[in-house]
């Protein structure tokens, strides 16, 4: 396990990207308790102060509390550093203390040390910074239950999405050759249900109708590919119903 003091100073050494965005840096300063601009100018001096404070705390039996605080700050800084990759550099805005979603995202970032999960949180922090109101408090509650294992399941199940947000229910009935697909993906309906329980997919089966009367074609997207179905104008069918599917929830999207 990495020394908590080294973890913190390493994270602060890598914080130059955060410092390149003054508005975002100010927010991180407030929530981490460290002035990144001062660190860039006086890193050696501040590092000695932090180390001396840590040694003094250990002598007083408070080393664990300091170590925990170092770990939390390191997690936040590492996540914030990743977030800068996705922040619109042209945006400078005042972040009010009533922006509960943004500040709670930063608070949650303190608890996550896994780099893959940090990347997900970083993208969401950046999205909320770029456009206030992009996410809800419900998103944060779901994030608290998402670890590396859950994200792995979400990734495997998500590879079956069509039209960006839909998975045919047939896939989980193992009909029409879907059993081989599910085995190849290494997933199951039980794993899918775990994502429903997390609120990433709606629990009900859905369908969708579209008119064939005035339409020339219907397109279905599959990641960066598109399938176009031409409508037979000689057909007497006026409406077509898509097969039932499970849909991503708003949080899942």
Secondary structure, 3 states (H helix, E strand, C coil): CCCHHHHHHHHHHCCHHHHCCHHHHHHHHHHHCCCHHHHHHHHHHHHHHHHHHHHHHHHCCCHHHHHHHHHHHHHHHHHHHHHCCCCCCCCCCCCCCCCHHHHHHHHHHCCCCCHHHHHHHHHHHHHHHHCCCCCCHHHHHHHCCCCHHHHHHHHHHHCCCECCCEEEHHHHCCCCCHHHHHHHHCCCHHHHHHHHHCCCECCCCECCEEECCCCCEEEEEECCEEEEEECCCCCCCCEEECCCEEEECCCCC
